């Protein structure tokens, strides 16, 4: 059996493929299911980034405040010796970077609740020598960040 389309003869198998394509298109078009466009939660806040400049023997934060939510600390070691950053406060007890060499950079991402957080260098006696500060976090972000989900990375930069 031959199926003719627009006046040109086609073998039956081409006609069967054509009918299957029409049936598939009709079934898809008449389907009641739809894929909604992805939406972002209206309460989602962009992450805050705070630069921490470390040198012998001080820590400088820029900016020096944050709203509750995900905070990424970008640690720049502007000193002549290795440093690291540790953070502790409400719901955060063991967040820290690896050792950052002089001229190096590290990132530490931590979910922070409203409250006071201590930041310090955990290497040797650096904390006692002045590498210790506090960060006050306001309550304008998510109410309950996931506990224990801090992430850290460290890289050395060329000198």
DOGUKE-677222 format. One record per residue: residue number from 0; residue in one letter; z, y, x of N, C-alpha, C, O in turn. Coordinates in nm, 4 decimals, always signed. Each point is the difference from the previous one (the first is absolute). Example, Ala and Ser with C-alpha at 12.3 -4.5 7.8 and 13.67 -1.06 7.14 Angstrom:
2
<0 "A" <+0.7800 -0.5690 +1.3190> <+0.0000 +0.1190 -0.0890> <+0.0000 +0.1200 +0.0900> <+0.0665 -0.0019 +0.1036>>;
<1 "S" <-0.1385 +0.1069 -0.1386> <+0.0060 +0.1190 +0.0820> <+0.0730 +0.1090 -0.0770> <+0.0169 +0.1108 +0.0509>>;
This chain:
159
<0 "X" <+0.0000 -0.1172 +0.0836> <+0.0000 +0.1172 -0.0836> <+0.0000 +0.1236 +0.0882> <+0.0719 +0.0057 +0.0998>>;
<1 "X" <-0.1500 +0.0904 -0.1353> <-0.0091 +0.1231 +0.0764> <+0.0543 +0.1138 -0.0821> <-0.0217 +0.0066 -0.1210>>;
<2 "X" <+0.0929 +0.0837 +0.1870> <+0.0529 +0.1190 -0.0669> <-0.0824 +0.1164 +0.0490> <-0.0230 +0.0151 +0.1200>>;
<3 "X" <-0.0208 +0.0662 -0.2116> <-0.0826 +0.1143 +0.0367> <+0.0790 +0.1282 -0.0200> <+0.0579 +0.0218 -0.1064>>;
<4 "X" <-0.0556 +0.0631 +0.2087> <+0.0657 +0.1307 -0.0087> <-0.1027 +0.1053 +0.0329> <-0.0658 -0.0073 +0.1038>>;
<5 "X" <+0.0516 +0.1023 -0.1881> <-0.0912 +0.1116 +0.0209> <-0.1409 -0.0481 +0.0319> <-0.0721 +0.0616 +0.0784>>;
<6 "X" <+0.0354 -0.1698 -0.1391> <-0.1366 -0.0470 +0.0122> <-0.0306 -0.0805 +0.1245> <-0.1135 -0.0447 +0.0165>>;
<7 "X" <+0.2109 +0.0241 +0.0726> <-0.0293 -0.0790 +0.1189> <+0.0706 -0.1332 -0.0105> <+0.1182 -0.0042 -0.0343>>;
<8 "X" <-0.1879 -0.1054 +0.0630> <+0.0634 -0.1322 -0.0116> <+0.1022 -0.0217 +0.1110> <-0.0217 +0.0381 +0.1150>>;
<9 "X" <+0.1334 -0.0999 -0.1519> <+0.1045 -0.0348 +0.0963> <+0.0400 -0.1445 -0.0260> <-0.0035 -0.0457 -0.1142>>;
<10 "X" <+0.0404 -0.0244 +0.2158> <+0.0487 -0.1362 -0.0217> <+0.1279 +0.0017 -0.0835> <+0.0689 +0.1018 -0.0047>>;
<11 "X" <-0.0372 -0.2099 -0.0592> <+0.1166 -0.0113 -0.0890> <+0.1299 +0.0288 +0.0732> <+0.0921 +0.0577 -0.0579>>;
<12 "X" <-0.0834 -0.0971 +0.1845> <+0.1262 +0.0213 +0.0710> <+0.0287 +0.1476 +0.0201> <+0.1168 +0.0389 -0.0015>>;
<13 "X" <-0.2190 +0.0462 +0.0203> <+0.0233 +0.1440 +0.0114> <+0.0483 +0.0558 -0.1325> <+0.0857 +0.0883 -0.0034>>;
<14 "X" <-0.1403 -0.1395 -0.1053> <+0.0421 +0.0438 -0.1333> <+0.1454 -0.0371 -0.0253> <+0.0744 +0.0781 -0.0594>>;
<15 "X" <-0.0334 -0.1961 +0.1037> <+0.1388 -0.0436 -0.0187> <+0.0943 +0.0889 +0.0795> <+0.1081 +0.0337 -0.0482>>;
<16 "X" <-0.1475 +0.0052 +0.1702> <+0.0819 +0.0898 +0.0812> <+0.0127 +0.1356 -0.0687> <+0.1071 +0.0606 -0.0032>>;
<17 "X" <-0.2212 -0.0144 -0.0523> <-0.0002 +0.1293 -0.0679> <+0.0933 -0.0026 -0.1207> <+0.0775 +0.0935 -0.0202>>;
<18 "X" <-0.0844 -0.2001 -0.0605> <+0.0870 -0.0115 -0.1181> <+0.1468 -0.0103 +0.0409> <+0.0868 +0.0558 -0.0672>>;
<19 "X" <-0.0582 -0.1264 +0.1764> <+0.1384 -0.0111 +0.0480> <+0.0508 +0.1371 +0.0439> <+0.1156 +0.0340 -0.0250>>;
<20 "X" <-0.2009 +0.0446 +0.0901> <+0.0387 +0.1342 +0.0440> <+0.0271 +0.0893 -0.1202> <+0.0960 +0.0772 +0.0007>>;
<21 "X" <-0.1790 -0.0867 -0.1033> <+0.0201 +0.0798 -0.1221> <+0.1320 -0.0398 -0.0659> <+0.0762 +0.0870 -0.0422>>;
<22 "X" <-0.0483 -0.2166 +0.0328> <+0.1226 -0.0473 -0.0634> <+0.1230 +0.0465 +0.0786> <+0.0995 +0.0416 -0.0593>>;
<23 "X" <-0.1064 -0.0487 +0.1916> <+0.1119 +0.0439 +0.0839> <+0.0231 +0.1497 -0.0147> <+0.1145 +0.0444 -0.0084>>;
<24 "X" <-0.2220 +0.0337 +0.0051> <+0.0120 +0.1444 -0.0160> <+0.0608 +0.0336 -0.1352> <+0.0866 +0.0871 -0.0085>>;
<25 "X" <-0.1300 -0.1536 -0.0960> <+0.0527 +0.0255 -0.1341> <+0.1473 -0.0379 -0.0078> <+0.0796 +0.0724 -0.0599>>;
<26 "X" <-0.0430 -0.1848 +0.1197> <+0.1403 -0.0436 -0.0035> <+0.0884 +0.0986 +0.0745> <+0.1106 +0.0301 -0.0449>>;
<27 "X" <-0.1575 +0.0201 +0.1575> <+0.0768 +0.0961 +0.0788> <+0.0138 +0.1317 -0.0742> <+0.1083 +0.0586 -0.0022>>;
<28 "X" <-0.2163 -0.0110 -0.0588> <+0.0018 +0.1279 -0.0706> <+0.0884 -0.0047 -0.1231> <+0.0606 +0.1008 -0.0365>>;
<29 "X" <-0.0522 -0.2166 -0.0282> <+0.0785 -0.0112 -0.1219> <+0.1445 -0.0382 +0.0262> <+0.0801 -0.0074 -0.0932>>;
<30 "X" <-0.0464 -0.0165 +0.2162> <+0.1360 -0.0393 +0.0346> <+0.0973 +0.1108 -0.0356> <-0.0282 +0.1176 +0.0226>>;
<31 "X" <+0.1438 -0.1551 -0.0789> <+0.1002 +0.1007 -0.0363> <+0.0908 +0.0325 +0.1181> <+0.0729 +0.0991 -0.0043>>;
<32 "X" <-0.0758 -0.1802 +0.1096> <+0.0845 +0.0271 +0.1156> <-0.0602 +0.1100 +0.0854> <-0.1220 +0.0104 +0.0129>>;
<33 "X" <+0.2074 +0.0708 +0.0446> <-0.0484 +0.1036 +0.0897> <+0.0977 +0.0148 +0.1143> <+0.1178 -0.0338 -0.0116>>;
<34 "X" <-0.1678 +0.0840 +0.1204> <+0.0847 +0.0220 +0.1166> <+0.0358 +0.1471 +0.0035> <-0.0872 +0.0840 +0.0220>>;
<35 "X" <+0.2157 -0.0504 -0.0436> <+0.0368 +0.1410 +0.0020> <-0.0104 +0.0567 +0.1407> <+0.0171 -0.0714 +0.0988>>;
<36 "X" <-0.0448 +0.1980 -0.0916> <-0.0060 +0.0670 +0.1296> <+0.1399 +0.0034 +0.0591> <+0.0972 +0.0202 -0.0728>>;
<37 "X" <-0.0852 -0.0400 +0.2063> <+0.1320 +0.0046 +0.0604> <+0.0601 +0.1388 -0.0162> <-0.0685 +0.1014 +0.0138>>;
<38 "X" <+0.1971 -0.0993 -0.0431> <+0.0700 +0.1275 -0.0142> <+0.1202 +0.0011 +0.0911> <+0.0551 -0.1045 +0.0346>>;
<39 "X" <-0.0160 +0.2227 +0.0032> <+0.1178 +0.0138 +0.0847> <+0.1154 +0.0414 -0.0889> <-0.0172 +0.0804 -0.0916>>;
<40 "X" <+0.1320 -0.1335 +0.1175> <+0.1181 +0.0332 -0.0770> <+0.0260 +0.1496 +0.0091> <-0.0053 +0.0569 +0.1091>>;
<41 "X" <+0.0337 +0.0086 -0.2230> <+0.0243 +0.1433 +0.0059> <+0.1232 +0.0350 +0.0819> <+0.0126 +0.1137 +0.0454>>;
<42 "X" <+0.0786 -0.2080 -0.0252> <+0.1204 +0.0282 +0.0777> <-0.0187 -0.0285 +0.1489> <+0.0910 +0.0233 +0.0795>>;
<43 "X" <-0.2102 -0.0744 -0.0412> <-0.0234 -0.0308 +0.1406> <-0.0069 +0.1289 +0.0809> <-0.0739 +0.0920 -0.0349>>;
<44 "X" <+0.1498 -0.0859 +0.1413> <+0.0038 +0.1169 +0.0870> <-0.0678 -0.0370 +0.1316> <+0.0115 -0.1138 +0.0456>>;
<45 "X" <-0.0819 +0.2089 +0.0158> <-0.0575 -0.0300 +0.1307> <+0.1120 -0.0187 +0.1014> <+0.1077 +0.0581 -0.0130>>;
<46 "X" <-0.1343 -0.1390 +0.1128> <+0.0997 -0.0253 +0.1039> <+0.0244 +0.1279 +0.0799> <-0.0908 +0.0810 +0.0184>>;
<47 "X" <+0.2132 -0.0640 +0.0286> <+0.0371 +0.1130 +0.0834> <-0.0098 -0.0421 +0.1455> <+0.0392 -0.1113 +0.0354>>;
<48 "X" <-0.0910 +0.1990 +0.0489> <-0.0057 -0.0257 +0.1434> <+0.0883 +0.1012 +0.0705> <-0.0107 +0.1204 -0.0230>>;
<49 "X" <+0.0981 -0.1706 +0.1092> <+0.0883 +0.0855 +0.0800> <-0.0266 -0.0311 +0.1461> <+0.0070 -0.1156 +0.0418>>;
<50 "X" <-0.0373 +0.2182 +0.0356> <-0.0195 -0.0163 +0.1437> <+0.1358 +0.0118 +0.0679> <+0.0749 +0.0948 -0.0237>>;
<51 "X" <-0.0445 -0.1926 +0.1085> <+0.1249 +0.0008 +0.0774> <-0.0387 +0.0150 +0.1466> <-0.0604 -0.0900 +0.0584>>;
<52 "X" <+0.0952 +0.2035 +0.0004> <-0.0284 +0.0233 +0.1412> <+0.1255 -0.0336 +0.0786> <+0.1063 +0.0576 -0.0232>>;
<53 "X" <-0.1197 -0.1525 +0.1176> <+0.1145 -0.0471 +0.0789> <-0.0179 +0.0397 +0.1461> <-0.1083 -0.0145 +0.0568>>;
<54 "X" <+0.2147 +0.0640 +0.0023> <+0.0028 +0.0257 +0.1439> <+0.1458 -0.0028 +0.0438> <+0.0905 -0.0063 -0.0832>>;
<55 "X" <-0.0687 +0.0110 +0.2108> <+0.1351 -0.0081 +0.0518> <+0.0752 +0.1279 -0.0350> <-0.0416 +0.1068 +0.0450>>;
<56 "X" <+0.1406 -0.1108 -0.1160> <+0.0557 -0.1013 -0.0883> <+0.0155 +0.0637 -0.1361> <+0.1094 +0.0393 -0.0404>>;
<57 "X" <-0.2222 -0.0297 -0.0304> <+0.0001 +0.0634 -0.1317> <-0.1054 -0.0641 -0.0902> <-0.0939 -0.0653 +0.0456>>;
<58 "X" <+0.1140 +0.0873 -0.1767> <-0.0952 -0.0417 -0.1027> <-0.0329 +0.1239 -0.0822> <+0.0911 +0.0724 -0.0402>>;
<59 "X" <-0.2172 -0.0467 +0.0146> <-0.0403 +0.1112 -0.0861> <-0.0844 -0.0558 -0.1138> <-0.0956 -0.0735 +0.0246>>;
<60 "X" <+0.1296 +0.1074 -0.1496> <-0.0713 -0.0480 -0.1181> <-0.0869 +0.1113 -0.0571> <+0.0436 +0.1147 -0.0096>>;
<61 "X" <-0.1662 -0.1486 -0.0283> <-0.0872 +0.0972 -0.0642> <-0.0837 -0.0702 -0.1064> <-0.0867 -0.0803 +0.0342>>;
<62 "X" <+0.1102 +0.1082 -0.1616> <+0.1019 +0.0866 -0.0556> <+0.1377 -0.0654 +0.0103> <+0.0110 -0.1184 +0.0320>>;
<63 "X" <+0.0929 +0.1958 -0.0593> <+0.1374 -0.0489 +0.0154> <+0.0600 -0.0472 -0.1319> <+0.1214 -0.0179 -0.0094>>;
<64 "X" <-0.2052 -0.0027 -0.0933> <+0.0481 -0.0503 -0.1288> <-0.1084 -0.0866 -0.0625> <-0.1157 +0.0035 +0.0420>>;
<65 "X" <+0.1548 -0.0819 -0.1439> <-0.0957 -0.0873 -0.0689> <+0.0508 -0.0282 -0.1401> <+0.1201 +0.0065 -0.0263>>;
<66 "X" <-0.2125 -0.0378 -0.0634> <+0.0355 -0.0481 -0.1328> <+0.0160 -0.1507 +0.0085> <-0.0540 -0.0635 +0.0906>>;
<67 "X" <+0.1274 +0.0064 -0.1840> <+0.0157 -0.1450 -0.0033> <-0.1372 -0.0646 -0.0172> <-0.0873 +0.0545 -0.0675>>;
<68 "X" <+0.0696 -0.1698 +0.1285> <-0.1270 -0.0716 -0.0062> <-0.0348 -0.0533 +0.1373> <+0.0863 -0.0096 +0.0872>>;
<69 "X" <-0.2114 -0.0247 -0.0677> <-0.0444 -0.0547 +0.1274> <-0.0159 +0.1131 +0.1012> <-0.0697 +0.0984 -0.0248>>;
<70 "X" <+0.1359 -0.1144 +0.1394> <-0.0067 +0.0990 +0.1070> <-0.0505 -0.0700 +0.1255> <+0.0506 -0.1056 +0.0379>>;
<71 "X" <-0.1516 +0.1657 +0.0267> <-0.0496 -0.0507 +0.1274> <+0.0447 +0.0962 +0.1087> <-0.0334 +0.1185 -0.0023>>;
<72 "X" <+0.1095 -0.1712 +0.0979> <+0.0424 +0.0769 +0.1155> <-0.1032 -0.0232 +0.1101> <-0.0232 -0.1140 +0.0403>>;
<73 "X" <-0.0385 +0.2211 +0.0083> <-0.0917 -0.0083 +0.1123> <+0.0801 +0.0475 +0.1209> <+0.0349 +0.1176 +0.0105>>;
<74 "X" <-0.0066 -0.2100 +0.0800> <+0.0870 +0.0271 +0.1142> <-0.0850 +0.0308 +0.1224> <-0.0793 -0.0831 +0.0443>>;
<75 "X" <+0.0965 +0.2026 +0.0096> <-0.0689 +0.0416 +0.1224> <+0.1027 +0.0077 +0.1117> <+0.0954 +0.0772 -0.0085>>;
<76 "X" <-0.1144 -0.1567 +0.1130> <+0.0905 +0.0054 +0.1149> <-0.0542 +0.1041 +0.0980> <-0.0926 -0.0266 +0.0767>>;
<77 "X" <+0.1530 +0.1460 -0.0813> <-0.0401 +0.1094 +0.0888> <+0.0863 +0.0014 +0.1258> <-0.0090 +0.0924 +0.0808>>;
<78 "X" <+0.0918 -0.1938 -0.0646> <+0.0894 -0.0061 +0.1151> <-0.0589 -0.0738 +0.1180> <-0.1156 -0.0421 -0.0008>>;
<79 "X" <+0.1996 +0.0277 +0.1031> <-0.0421 -0.0659 +0.1239> <+0.0491 -0.1442 +0.0087> <-0.0351 -0.0719 +0.0935>>;
<80 "X" <+0.1166 +0.0291 -0.1912> <+0.0493 -0.1381 -0.0020> <-0.0280 -0.0604 -0.1377> <-0.0314 +0.0718 -0.0949>>;
<81 "X" <+0.0428 -0.2026 +0.0853> <-0.0252 -0.0698 -0.1262> <+0.1065 +0.0338 -0.1036> <+0.1175 +0.0174 +0.0326>>;
<82 "X" <-0.1613 -0.0084 -0.1593> <+0.0901 +0.0243 -0.1123> <-0.0398 -0.0912 -0.1145> <-0.0992 -0.0723 +0.0093>>;
<83 "X" <+0.1762 +0.0755 -0.1174> <-0.0299 -0.0722 -0.1234> <+0.0665 +0.0779 -0.1120> <+0.0786 +0.0913 +0.0254>>;
<84 "X" <-0.1100 -0.1272 -0.1503> <+0.0615 +0.0656 -0.1146> <+0.0619 -0.1048 -0.0898> <-0.0628 -0.1006 -0.0328>>;
<85 "X" <+0.1877 +0.1252 -0.0071> <+0.0692 -0.0848 -0.0978> <+0.0384 +0.0887 -0.1174> <+0.0305 +0.1180 +0.0168>>;
<86 "X" <-0.0326 -0.1777 -0.1377> <+0.0325 +0.0733 -0.1226> <+0.0973 -0.0841 -0.0811> <-0.0195 -0.1206 -0.0155>>;
<87 "X" <+0.1257 +0.1849 -0.0371> <+0.0950 -0.0691 -0.0871> <+0.0468 +0.0959 -0.1083> <+0.0153 +0.1198 +0.0239>>;
<88 "X" <+0.0073 -0.1738 -0.1433> <+0.0468 +0.0793 -0.1132> <-0.0012 -0.0873 -0.1239> <-0.0040 -0.1225 +0.0118>>;
<89 "X" <+0.0074 +0.1825 -0.1320> <+0.0054 -0.0780 -0.1241> <-0.1138 -0.1022 -0.0117> <-0.1165 +0.0372 -0.0140>>;
<90 "X" <+0.1510 -0.1644 +0.0197> <-0.0981 -0.1073 -0.0122> <-0.0782 -0.0303 +0.1270> <-0.0850 -0.0890 -0.0004>>;
<91 "X" <+0.1115 +0.1604 +0.1086> <-0.0720 -0.0210 +0.1267> <+0.1032 -0.0238 +0.1095> <+0.0823 +0.0872 +0.0282>>;
<92 "X" <-0.0864 -0.2056 +0.0337> <+0.1001 -0.0283 +0.1035> <-0.0610 -0.0419 +0.1335> <+0.0652 +0.0140 +0.1034>>;
<93 "X" <-0.1888 -0.0653 -0.1028> <-0.0561 -0.0509 +0.1245> <-0.1452 +0.0430 +0.0173> <-0.0856 -0.0818 +0.0335>>;
<94 "X" <+0.0577 +0.2098 -0.0563> <-0.1364 +0.0502 +0.0177> <-0.0084 +0.0672 +0.1366> <+0.0773 +0.0911 +0.0296>>;
<95 "X" <-0.1714 -0.1361 +0.0539> <-0.0141 +0.0596 +0.1324> <-0.1386 -0.0282 +0.0556> <-0.0672 -0.0947 -0.0408>>;
<96 "X" <+0.0259 +0.1793 +0.1350> <-0.1260 -0.0230 +0.0698> <+0.0281 -0.0892 +0.1196> <+0.1152 -0.0253 +0.0353>>;
<97 "X" <-0.2214 -0.0212 +0.0254> <+0.0142 -0.0648 +0.1300> <+0.0152 +0.1124 +0.1028> <-0.0053 +0.1178 -0.0353>>;
<98 "X" <+0.0237 -0.1534 +0.1600> <+0.0135 +0.0996 +0.1056> <-0.1318 +0.0757 +0.0159> <-0.1074 -0.0599 +0.0060>>;
<99 "X" <+0.1178 +0.1927 +0.0007> <-0.1175 +0.0862 +0.0123> <-0.0017 +0.0566 +0.1420> <+0.0926 +0.0714 +0.0385>>;
<100 "X" <-0.1962 -0.1018 +0.0400> <-0.0051 +0.0494 +0.1382> <-0.0221 +0.1518 +0.0034> <-0.0427 +0.0577 -0.0999>>;
<101 "X" <+0.0708 +0.0069 +0.2120> <-0.0268 +0.1438 +0.0119> <-0.1459 +0.0290 -0.0352> <-0.0909 -0.0676 +0.0481>>;
<102 "X" <+0.0698 +0.1685 -0.1324> <-0.1354 +0.0334 -0.0433> <-0.0518 -0.0881 -0.1117> <-0.1115 +0.0203 -0.0481>>;
<103 "X" <+0.1912 -0.1187 +0.0055> <-0.0425 -0.0932 -0.1037> <+0.0328 +0.0483 -0.1391> <+0.0663 +0.1020 -0.0190>>;
<104 "X" <-0.1143 -0.1776 -0.0780> <+0.0200 +0.0347 -0.1407> <+0.0319 -0.1274 -0.0773> <-0.0512 -0.1073 +0.0317>>;
<105 "X" <+0.1359 +0.1199 -0.1330> <+0.0335 -0.1125 -0.0881> <+0.0038 +0.0498 -0.1433> <+0.0165 +0.1193 -0.0256>>;
<106 "X" <-0.0319 -0.2129 -0.0677> <+0.0099 +0.0315 -0.1430> <+0.1021 -0.0933 -0.0615> <+0.0035 -0.1194 +0.0300>>;
<107 "X" <+0.0800 +0.1756 -0.1169> <+0.0996 -0.0780 -0.0723> <-0.0058 +0.0437 -0.1451> <+0.0259 +0.1165 -0.0303>>;
<108 "X" <-0.0597 -0.2087 -0.0609> <-0.0094 +0.0315 -0.1422> <+0.1174 -0.0661 -0.0719> <+0.0213 -0.1209 +0.0098>>;
<109 "X" <+0.0545 +0.2039 -0.0828> <+0.1238 -0.0454 -0.0633> <+0.0086 +0.0563 -0.1422> <-0.0275 +0.1181 -0.0211>>;
<110 "X" <+0.0655 -0.2020 -0.0774> <+0.0262 +0.0534 -0.1341> <+0.1404 +0.0619 -0.0004> <+0.0976 -0.0686 +0.0302>>;
<111 "X" <-0.0869 +0.1968 -0.0641> <+0.1279 +0.0700 +0.0031> <+0.0412 +0.0431 -0.1397> <-0.0801 +0.0539 -0.0764>>;
<112 "X" <+0.2065 -0.0786 +0.0444> <+0.0607 +0.0485 -0.1240> <+0.0623 +0.1363 +0.0296> <+0.0110 +0.0404 +0.1157>>;
<113 "X" <+0.0291 +0.0294 -0.2204> <+0.0692 +0.1269 +0.0199> <+0.1298 -0.0264 +0.0753> <+0.0700 -0.0974 -0.0278>>;
<114 "X" <-0.0384 +0.1842 +0.1228> <+0.1232 -0.0139 +0.0769> <-0.0177 +0.0480 +0.1420> <-0.1015 +0.0609 +0.0339>>;
<115 "X" <+0.2005 -0.0884 +0.0492> <-0.0005 +0.0435 +0.1390> <-0.0323 -0.1177 +0.0917> <+0.0555 -0.1089 -0.0150>>;
<116 "X" <-0.1450 +0.1320 +0.1090> <-0.0424 -0.1027 +0.0946> <+0.0267 +0.0479 +0.1421> <-0.0182 +0.1176 +0.0317>>;
<117 "X" <+0.0614 -0.2096 +0.0527> <+0.0205 +0.0305 +0.1407> <-0.1194 -0.0530 +0.0781> <-0.0451 -0.1122 -0.0233>>;
<118 "X" <-0.0060 +0.1927 +0.1157> <-0.1098 -0.0381 +0.0881> <+0.0490 +0.0151 +0.1423> <+0.0644 +0.0996 +0.0329>>;
<119 "X" <-0.0941 -0.1980 +0.0535> <+0.0477 +0.0055 +0.1372> <-0.0864 -0.0865 +0.0904> <-0.0800 -0.0815 -0.0459>>;
<120 "X" <+0.0989 +0.1019 +0.1765> <-0.0650 -0.0847 +0.0995> <+0.0981 -0.1105 +0.0369> <+0.1088 +0.0288 +0.0500>>;
<121 "X" <-0.1451 -0.1554 -0.0737> <+0.0918 -0.1106 +0.0267> <-0.0027 -0.0500 +0.1452> <+0.0642 -0.1005 +0.0308>>;
<122 "X" <-0.1356 +0.1669 +0.0572> <-0.0102 -0.0451 +0.1390> <+0.1173 +0.0546 +0.0813> <+0.0301 +0.1193 -0.0034>>;
<123 "X" <+0.0351 -0.2094 +0.0762> <+0.1101 +0.0388 +0.0893> <+0.1001 +0.0921 -0.0670> <+0.0445 -0.0262 -0.1117>>;
<124 "X" <-0.0092 +0.1333 +0.1796> <+0.0957 +0.0975 -0.0531> <-0.0709 +0.1254 -0.0513> <+0.0608 +0.1067 -0.0073>>;
<125 "X" <-0.1885 -0.1189 -0.0281> <-0.0764 +0.1148 -0.0460> <+0.0628 +0.0651 -0.1233> <+0.0013 +0.1224 -0.0129>>;
<126 "X" <+0.0507 -0.2056 -0.0774> <+0.0636 +0.0529 -0.1212> <+0.1181 +0.0897 +0.0363> <+0.0134 +0.1105 -0.0525>>;
<127 "X" <+0.0710 -0.1585 +0.1418> <+0.1183 +0.0767 +0.0407> <-0.0379 +0.1269 +0.0767> <+0.0768 +0.0961 +0.0036>>;
<128 "X" <-0.1947 -0.0963 +0.0571> <-0.0447 +0.1158 +0.0777> <-0.0709 +0.1060 -0.0860> <-0.0463 +0.1016 +0.0517>>;
<129 "X" <+0.0385 -0.1261 -0.1819> <-0.0548 +0.1017 -0.0898> <-0.1202 -0.0408 -0.0822> <-0.0486 +0.0799 -0.0800>>;
<130 "X" <-0.0011 -0.2005 +0.0964> <-0.1164 -0.0443 -0.0769> <+0.0464 -0.0614 -0.1319> <-0.0120 -0.1205 -0.0222>>;
<131 "X" <+0.0654 +0.2069 -0.0648> <+0.0588 -0.0411 -0.1270> <-0.0141 +0.1176 -0.0967> <+0.0375 +0.1124 +0.0332>>;
<132 "X" <-0.0907 -0.1378 -0.1515> <-0.0130 +0.1060 -0.0999> <+0.0098 -0.0615 -0.1390> <+0.0063 -0.1220 -0.0149>>;
<133 "X" <-0.0050 +0.2076 -0.0863> <+0.0080 -0.0461 -0.1387> <-0.1161 +0.0563 -0.0803> <-0.0499 +0.1089 +0.0283>>;
<134 "X" <+0.0076 -0.1847 -0.1287> <-0.1064 +0.0397 -0.0913> <+0.0556 -0.0104 -0.1408> <+0.0480 -0.1058 -0.0408>>;
<135 "X" <-0.0543 +0.2153 -0.0334> <+0.0427 -0.0018 -0.1397> <-0.1226 -0.0256 -0.0859> <-0.0985 +0.0733 +0.0084>>;
<136 "X" <+0.1039 -0.1772 -0.0912> <-0.1118 -0.0365 -0.0865> <+0.0354 +0.0375 -0.1427> <+0.1047 -0.0393 -0.0514>>;
<137 "X" <-0.1938 +0.1165 -0.0131> <+0.0208 +0.0429 -0.1376> <-0.0378 -0.1079 -0.0985> <-0.0591 -0.1010 +0.0381>>;
<138 "X" <+0.0922 +0.1206 -0.1639> <-0.0208 -0.1026 -0.1021> <-0.1237 +0.0163 -0.0831> <+0.0017 -0.0411 -0.1160>>;
<139 "X" <-0.1108 +0.0988 +0.1667> <-0.1186 +0.0239 -0.0819> <-0.1037 -0.1098 +0.0091> <-0.1107 +0.0174 -0.0510>>;
<140 "X" <+0.1417 -0.1304 +0.1139> <-0.0979 -0.1069 +0.0129> <+0.0383 -0.1184 -0.0863> <+0.0815 +0.0143 -0.0911>>;
<141 "X" <-0.1386 -0.1318 +0.1178> <+0.0322 -0.1204 -0.0758> <+0.1481 -0.0321 +0.0084> <+0.0637 +0.0227 +0.1028>>;
<142 "X" <-0.0093 -0.0758 -0.2116> <+0.1434 -0.0262 -0.0071> <+0.0433 -0.1212 +0.0808> <+0.1116 -0.0022 +0.0517>>;
<143 "X" <-0.1963 -0.0979 -0.0397> <+0.0457 -0.1215 +0.0676> <-0.1067 -0.0571 +0.0919> <-0.0716 -0.0918 -0.0398>>;
<144 "X" <+0.0587 +0.1439 +0.1628> <-0.0952 -0.0589 +0.0937> <+0.0425 -0.1411 +0.0380> <+0.1180 -0.0343 -0.0076>>;
<145 "X" <-0.2134 -0.0463 +0.0479> <+0.0297 -0.1379 +0.0369> <+0.0882 -0.0031 +0.1239> <-0.0378 +0.0567 +0.1025>>;
<146 "X" <+0.1548 -0.1214 -0.1085> <+0.0871 -0.0049 +0.1171> <-0.0579 -0.0890 +0.1082> <-0.0675 -0.0991 -0.0281>>;
<147 "X" <+0.0949 +0.1359 +0.1517> <-0.0383 -0.0847 +0.1132> <-0.1481 -0.0073 +0.0259> <-0.0464 -0.0979 +0.0586>>;
<148 "X" <-0.0314 +0.1988 -0.1002> <-0.1440 -0.0101 +0.0194> <-0.0507 +0.1001 +0.1027> <-0.1118 +0.0501 -0.0125>>;
<149 "X" <+0.1912 -0.0208 +0.1123> <-0.0427 +0.0928 +0.1055> <-0.1039 -0.0677 +0.0886> <+0.0070 -0.1203 +0.0253>>;
<150 "X" <-0.1041 +0.1997 +0.0219> <-0.0992 -0.0512 +0.0939> <-0.0068 +0.0948 +0.1176> <+0.0162 +0.1211 -0.0151>>;
<151 "X" <-0.0404 -0.1770 +0.1324> <-0.0050 +0.0832 +0.1208> <-0.1148 -0.0438 +0.0880> <-0.0321 -0.1185 +0.0086>>;
<152 "X" <-0.0309 +0.2181 +0.0584> <-0.1008 -0.0297 +0.1006> <+0.0203 +0.0978 +0.1144> <+0.0473 +0.1116 -0.0215>>;
<153 "X" <-0.0821 -0.1518 +0.1411> <+0.0098 +0.0889 +0.1150> <-0.1254 -0.0148 +0.0853> <-0.0529 -0.1099 +0.0167>>;
<154 "X" <+0.0063 +0.2223 +0.0369> <-0.1155 -0.0013 +0.0879> <+0.0239 +0.0949 +0.1145> <+0.0710 +0.0996 -0.0142>>;
<155 "X" <-0.1298 -0.1301 +0.1270> <+0.0066 +0.0910 +0.1146> <-0.1265 +0.0830 -0.0022> <-0.1077 -0.0511 -0.0306>>;
<156 "X" <+0.1200 +0.1786 +0.0628> <-0.1182 +0.0835 +0.0070> <-0.0323 +0.0293 +0.1458> <+0.0889 +0.0032 +0.0852>>;
<157 "X" <-0.2147 +0.0178 -0.0582> <-0.0429 +0.0255 +0.1375> <+0.0556 +0.1320 +0.0519> <+0.0153 +0.0970 -0.0742>>;
<158 "X" <+0.0141 -0.0962 +0.2025> <+0.0526 +0.1231 +0.0588> <-0.0991 +0.0574 +0.0956> <+0.0255 +0.1042 +0.0603>>;
